[in-house]
Amino acid sequence: MQRRLNGRDILYFGGLGLVLVTIILTMYMIDRQWQKMSGMEQLMREQAGDLREIGAQVRNLDKRIQQGVSLSQGSGSASSNRLPAAFQRAYAVTQQADYSPGDWMVQAFSVNLKSLTPFISQDAYSSQVQSYILETLLIRNPDTLEWQGLLASDWSVSEDGLTFVFKLREGLQFSDGAPLTAEDVVFTFEFIMTEAIQAPRERAYYAKIESVEALDPFTVKFQFAEPYFNALSLAGGMAIMPKHFYQPYLEGPNAFNQSKGLLLGSGPYRLEDPKGWAPDKGGVELRRNPRYWGPVQPAFDRLIWRVIENDSARLTTFRNGEIDTYSSRPREYQQLTSDEDLSKKAEHWEYMSPVAGYSYIGWNQRRNDKPTRFAKKEVRQAMTYLIDRQRIADEIYLGYAEVAVSPFNASSKQHDPALQARGYDQAKGIELLTKAGYADRDGDGVLEDSAGEPFEFELVYFQGNEDTGRMVLFLKDMLARAGILLQPKPTEWSVMLDLMKKLDFDAITLGWSSGLETDLYQMFHSSQIEGGGNNFINYSNPELDRLIEAARATVDEAKRMPLWQAAEAHLYHDQPYTFLRRSKSLVFIDRRLHNVVNTRVGLNVGQVPLENYVPAVEQRYSQ
């Protein structure tokens, strides 16, 4: 016989539940207090270090005065106090009448980042975050594209182009107060070249460097083993890592390789906890670095990225003023530019950057140690003929895109103008597939190979992009007319990264960012198939390898460009990718962000050193 609960039982269990809730709340509050105390303890340690550094500087100054050394010599001279060229644009902004520091810049990522740790992270989103924290010796002027010193005040190049000497600025320091010296530059190179560290892509590039040597605390020498066309960019563009922070991970590299958020540098912003970021944080928040060495401090107190994977939700969030930027899809863009309410709150920008990247379908040529159907170049060529790329550009992207011919921008000197994009030609595509051994052997409308297996494959794509999803359905219908079964495989970003790392997919559609001059080595050289390189489609062409190596070793531009064009011809013929399109950027920026301008490399929003700000009367957030 079951016993019913009486009033006393209800009171008992109710009291017990109340006690449990109280215990949980107490544990939560203790945890919050512990986090606050840890943060205060860290801040006190940093402040103590700052005081010691100030004390050392005062003692050194006193010693110099006693020795009768003029303060006009050395680091206090007028010449060294002149504003570095790299900061002149940012400084000019601070002189505008309505300039005011403060507020936050809030943006959104369409994917949940997997890692922020240098080298472990593999996407453009994490690189964007890192650019505010890690700094390089040199940066490019966004208008002239000329190199300017950032961490380095000066540099020289030997006549043979193999030796580069950089002079560091004095007074550089990381966000935890530790000084940045030539030893940190040396350490960064050695860390990258350590085989146990998961940085195969970076090692492939920096293998050109024979050694990096600290000549004194402020002078560092890069010695190249052989000529390299992009040597200054390679050495000057190395993001400098603090030795004292990352060196312990050389003793336990697995801890580094499996980490999610080990990120500390000398830049204008920092993570509040440089070891504690994790993907479950729901985004990224950076705070202004109070110890930033730069002569011009950034305006924003915080930079925040929220994760909003759905395109429509991202637009709603932008309309509500919760984020400051919105990258529009073409179909939306046409509607939004005529939206009067949106026009009052936001500016719109439409441009094709000279460094605009390209999208593609990568055909995996080997899976599970066996050649795939895409190992035959006739099949890859056929796939390109069977995909109406111009129609995709016109109907999916509404003309805000152009068909891509190769990895090289059509306006680049690397591109051979004689190479024109293959047009849609179903008859030619079927002819090539017939040559490769495919035919409809049972009359069901589907092509089969010589073993009777149907031509069927999965296409992996990022599930959060609506336009990509529409394009894949478009492709499915288009290829079905030729007797090919495409199975769409919408996939989370983190899973896509894992599939690429394991080389475990049939075909994948993605995009690469580009540069002023694109180095093909990382994506197409056969050495980059194994060990986590970016040739995840298992493509190998010995002659292309030779041309890539020759082009990289040719410093003379007039001699280098024909080599790149010859390499482009191989990619055009082999079609390891079907190069889909280059798209215009269609961006809306909240009008509260001032000094938004278009440069030769795109909008300056978020460009480092920061050039944007919010006037005091329009600020929404406080520190």
N, C-alpha and C positions, 0 to 999 in steps of 0.2 A: 504494500500500500504506500503510495507516494504521499509525502508530507508537504503541505502547502506552506509558503512563506508567510509568517505573521509579521506584525508591525515591528516587533523587536528585531527579527531577522533583517528586515529592510533597513532599519536604523543601523544595525551592525555592519551590513555590507556597504551601506552608504558612507558610514564613517571610515571604513577601511579604504573605500575608493578615494575619499577626500584625503586621507593620509598619503596614499600612493601619488595622487596628483600633486600634493604639497612637496613630497620628496623629489618628484621629477622636476617641478619648478625650481626647487632649491638647487638641485644639481645643475640645471640650466643656468641659473644666476651665478653659481660658483664658477661655472665654465666661462661665462661672460666676464666675470671679474678677473679670472685667471688670465684670459686673453688680454684684458686691459692692462693688468700688471705686467705681463710679458712685454707688451708694447711700450709701457713706461720704462721698464728696465732697459730695453733696447735703446730707447731714446736717450736715457741717462748715460749709457755707455758711449753712445755716439757723441753726446755733448761733452763728456769728459775727454774723449779723443780730440774734439775740436779745441777745447781749452788747452790741452797739451800742445797741439800744433800751434796755436796762437802764442803760447808761452815760448815755444822754440823760436818762432819768428821774431818775437820781441827781443829774446836774448841774442839772436843772430844780428838783429839791427843794432842793438846796443854795442855789440862787439865791433861791428863795422864802424860805428861812430867813434868809438874809442881809438880805433886804428886810423882814424882820419880819412876813411874812404868816403868819397863824395856820393851822395844819394842819387846823383844824376847818372851814375854808372850802373851797369847791370840791368836787372829787371825793372828798375824804377825809372828808366830813361824815357824821354818823350817818344822816341822812335818805337819802343816796344809797347808803349801804352796807346798807340794809335789803334783805332777800332779795326779788328781784322776784317778783311773783305767778305768773309763768309757771313758776318753778322750785320753788314751794312744795310741790307734790305730790311731785316728785322728791326734794326735801330730806327730806320726812317719811319716805320709804322708807329713807333712809340712817340713820335713827334706830331702825330696827327691830333687835331684839336679835340676830338671826342674819344681819344684813346684812354682806356682804363683797364688796369689789371683786375683779375678776379673772374668768377663764374666758372662753369664747367662746359666743355664741349662733349656732347653725347652723340654717339653714333651706334650703328647696329651691324652685327655680323649675321649673315644668312646661314652660318654653320656654327656648331659648337666646337670650339678649338680642342684639339686632342692634347697639345703640349705647347708651352712657351719656351721650353729649354732650347738654347741655341743648338743647331744641327739636328736635334731630335725632331723638332717641328719641321714640317715639310710644305707648308702652304704660305700663300701670300698674306693671309690674314695675320698669322703669328709674326711674320716678317714686319708687317706694319707696326705691330705693338713693339717689337724689339727695336725699331728705328728710333724710338723716343728714349730708349734706355742705353743701348750700346752705340758707341760713336766710332767713327773712322778717322784715319789720319787726314784724308782729303774728302771734299764733296764737290759736286759740280754746281756752277751757277745755273739756275733754271732757265735763264734767258739766253746767256751767251754760250752755255755748256762748257765753259772753261773750268779747269780745276782750280779750287781754292783750298787753302789750308784750314783744317778744323782743329784737330788735336795737334797737327804739325804746323809750325809757323813758317817753315821753309823746307825745301827739298832740292836735291841735285841728282843728275843722271850722268853716268859715265858715257864716254864717247861710243863704246861698243854696246850700250843699252842693256848691260847685264848687272850693273850696280846702281842701286838707288839708296840714297842717304837722306833720312828725314830728321829734322830738328824739331823736337817737341816743345810746346809752350811750357813755360814754368808756371807752377801753381795749379796744374791739373790735379783733379782728385775724383775718386769714385763717390757714389752717393752715400756710402757709409763713412766717409771721411778719410779713407786710406789714399795716399798719393798715387797718381798714375805716372809711371816712369817707363823708360825703355825696356826694363825687365818684363813688364806686363805685355809689351808688344812681342818680345821673344817668346814668352810663355804661351801666348795665343797661338802662334805658329806651331810650337812644339805640341801643344794640346791637340790641335787639329790633326797633326801628322802621327799621333799615337794610334796604332792599329786597333787597340782595345776600345777606343772611343768610337761611337757610332756616328762617323762623319764621312762616309765614303764619297759623297758628292763633292764636299769641300776638298778632301784629299786629292781627288782627281785634278782639281784646278791648281792647288798649291804645290803639286808635285813638280811644277816648273821652277819652284824656288829651291835653290840648293841650301841656303842657310839664312838665318836672321840673327844678327849679332848686335848686342848693346855696346856701343863704343864708349859711352858714358851715360849717366842717368837721363840725359836729355837727347841723346843721339842714337839712332838705330840704323843699321845697314841691312838691306835686303840684297842678297847675291843670287842672281838667277843662273841656273845651269845652262840655259840656252836662250836665244832670243824668243820673245813672246810679244805678239802684237798688242796685247792688252796688259802689259806688265805694270804700267803706272796705276791703272785701275785696280789690278789685282792686289798690289802692295798697299796702295793708298786707300782702297776700299775694304780692307780687313777690319772687321768690327772687333775692337780691343776688349779683352776679357780680363778681369782682375785676378791676378795670380793667387792672392791670398784667399780668395773665395772659391776658386775652382780647382786649385792644386790638390786638395784632399781627394778629389774624385779620380785622380790618376792612380791612387792606391786601391780604390774600389770602383773601377769603371762601370760595373753593372748598376751601381746606384745612380750614376749619371745617365746611363743609357735608358734606364727605366723611369727616369724622373719626368715630372709633368711641368714643374714651374720653377726651375733654378735660373733666376734671371737677375743679375746685378751688373750695373755699368756706370758710366760717367755722364750719361745724358741728362737732359733737362727734366726728365720724369723718372719715377721709380715705383716699383711695387712696394706696398707697405710691408709685406713680408716676402723677401726675395727668395725664400725657399718654400713658401706655403701655398702658392697658387695651385688650383686643381680644376679640372674640367667641370666639376659639379658646382663651381662658384656661380654659374649662370651668366658668365661674361667676364670682362676684365676691367679693373679700375686702377689707373695710375695716378699718383699724386706728384705735385711739383716737387722737384728735388731741391731742398733748402740749401744744399751745399754746391749747387751747380756753379762750375767755374766760369761759365761763359759771361762775357761782358753785357749781354742782353738777356734778361730773364723772360721766359714765356709768359703770356698773359694769363692763361687758364690755370686755375688751382688744381683742377682734375681733368683727366681724359677718361671717358667711360665708353665701353662698348657693351651693348646688350645683345643677347642672342635671340633673334627673331627669325626663325627659319621660313615662315610663310610670307610670301610676297605681299599679299593683301593686308596681313596683320602689320607688316612693316610700314606700309603706306598709311594705315590708320594711325599708327603710332606717330608718324611724322606729322600728319594733319593735326593731331592733338598737341603738338609741340613738345613731345617727349623725347624726340631725337632731332638732331640738327641737319642731317643730310639724308638724302634718299636717292638711290640709283634706280631709275625707272626702267621698266620694260617698254619696248617700243609702242605697243598697243595702248598702254596707259599714257605714255608721253604725249601722244596726239590729243588725248582728252584733257590731260592735266594742264597743258599749256593754255587752254582756253577757259580754264576754271578761274573765275574772277576772285573767289575767296582765297584760293591757293596762291594766286599771283600777288595778292596783297601781303601774304606772309612769307613768300619764298621767291627767290630768283631761279631761273632755269638755265642750264648750260648744255650745249650740244657741240661736241667736238670729236675729231678723230686725232688722237695723239700720234706723233711719229714713233712713239715707243709702245703703241697699242699692241697687245698680244693677239693671239689667234686661237680659235677653237678647232678641234679636230676629232676624228674617230681613229683610235689606235687599234691596229689589227695585230693581235698577239700571235706570233709565229711558232711558239713552242709552249706547250702546257703539259705538266706532269711528265716532263722529259720526253715528250713525243711531239713531232711536228704537227701543227694544226693545218686546217684547210687553207689558212691565210699564209702559210709558208711559201706558197706559189705566188710569184709576182703577178701572173696573169689574173689570178683571183682578186688580188688587191687592186689592180688596174680596173678590173671589171666593176668592182664595188664603187669606185669613183665615177665611172661612166653611168652607173645605174642610180646615182644620187643627184637629183636636180638641185645643185647648190644655189644657183641663181634664184630659183623659185623659193628656196628656204629664206634667202636674204630678202626677197621681195614680200613674201606672204607671212612668214613668221616674224621677221624683224623689220617689216614695212619699209624697206629701203634704207634703214639706218645701219647698214652693214654692206661690206663688199666681199666678194668671193676671194678666199685666200689661195694663193698659188703654191706657196712654200712657207718655211719658217721666216723668210725675209719679207719685210714690208716692201710693197711695190715701189715706194719712193726711195728705198735704200740703194746704195751703190753695190751692195751684195747681190741684188736681184738682177737677173738677166732679162731685159725687156722682151727678148725673143720668146721667152716661155710664157704662154698664155694658159689660163685656167681651162682644163678640159670641160667641154660642155656636156650636157645631159644627152646620152646616146644609148638607148636601150638595146638597139640592134648590135652595136659594137660591144656592149657589155656581155650580151649573151654569146656572141661569137668568141670572146675571150674565155668564157666559162666552158664552152664546148671544147675549145683547145685544151683546157685544163682537165677535161674528162667528165664534165657534168652534162647530164641530159635528163629529160623527164622520161624515165624508163617504164613507168607503169601508168602513164596517162592521167595522173591525179593532179596535174598542174604544178607539181613541186619537183624541182631538180634533185637528182640523186647522183652520187659519185659512182665510180666503177664497182664499188662493193654494195651498192644499193642503199647507202645511207643518205637520208634526205639532207639537203643543204639547209641547216637550221643552226642558229647561234643566238647566244644571249648578248645583249648590249647593256653594259653597266653604265648608269648615269646617276647624277646627284638628284635625289628625290625632292629637294627643296626648291628647285628652280622650275617655275611653271612653263616658261618658254622652252626649256630643254625638254620637258615632258611632252609638250605639243610637237616639238620637232621629231622626237623619237616615234610618236604615233604616225607622223607624216612619213617618216622613213619606213616604218613597218608596212604601210599601205603601198608605198612606191616600190619596195623590193618584192612584195608579194606578187606584183604584176610580172616580175621576171622569174617567179618560181622559187623565191628565197623566203624562208620563214625566220623573221626577226622576233625574238622573245625579249620584250623590254624588262630590264631588271633595275627598278628604282632602288637606290641604296643610300644609306646614311654616309656622311662624309668620313667618319672614322673607319667605317667598314671598307670604303673605297680605298683609303690609304693602306689598309691591311692587304687588300686584294692586289694592289700594285706591288707592294713589298714582296708578296709571295708569288707574283707573276701568275696569279690564279684567276683568269678570266678569258673569255673568248674575244670580246671587243669592248672598248671603253671610250666614252666621249668626255673630253675635258678641255682645258685651255692652258696655254703657257703665256706668261708675261714675256715681253721683249725688251731689248735694250737699244741703244743707239747703233750698236753693232752686235749682232747675235752670234754667239759662239755655239756651234752645233755639237760640241764634244759631249756635253752632259746628257743629251737626249739620244744621240744617234751613233756615237762611237761604240764599237762592240765591247770594249773594255768595261763599259758602264752597264752591262747586263747583270753581272754577278755582284754580290756584296752590297745590295741595296742601292745601286745606281739608278739613274732615271731612264735608262733604256729598258723599261719594263715590258716592252713588246717583243723582246728577244730578236731584234733586227741586227743583222750582220752583213756588211759589205766591205771587203778588204780594200777595194779601191777608194771607197768613200773614207774609210779610216785614214788612208794615206793622204788624201786631199785635206782632210780636217787637220791632221798633224802638220802638213806643209803650210797651210794658211795661218795656223796659230803661231808658227815659227817665223813668219814673214812680217817684219816690222814695216817695210815700205808699203804704203797703202796701194800705190799704183800696181805693184806686183801681187799684192794680197787679194785684191778684189776678183781677178780672173780665177783664182783658186776657189774662192767662195762660190763663184758662179758655176764652176765645174762641179763642185759638191752639190749645189742646188740641182743641177741637171740629173744627178744620180737619184736624188730624192724624188724628183719629178717623174723619173722613169720607174722607180721601184715602188712608189706610193706606200711606204710603211705606215704612213698616216693618210687618210683622206682629209686634206686640209679644207675645213669648212668655210670659215669666215673671219673677218676682222670687223668688230662692231664699234660704232660710235659710242662714246660715253654720253648718257642722257641723265643729267644730275640736277636735283633740286637742292638748294641750300637755303636754310632759314635766313631771312634778311637780318636777323639780329647779329649774325656773324659778319663782321666788317672786313674790308680789305681782301675780298675774294677776287683773285685775278687768274687769268689763264696764261700759262707760261709755255715754253716750247716742249715741256714734258708733262703738261696737263695742269689741272687746277692746283693752286697752292694750298688748298685746305689740308692742314695736317703736315705740310712740308716742314722739315727741320733744317735750320732754326725756324720756329713758328712765326708766322706773319699775320695771323688772324687774331681778332679780339672782339669783345662785346662791350659797347659803351655802357657806362654805369646805369643809365636809366632803363636799359633793356636787359639787365642781368637778372637771371632767375634763381641762381643757386648761391649759397654762401659756403665758405670754407668749412 
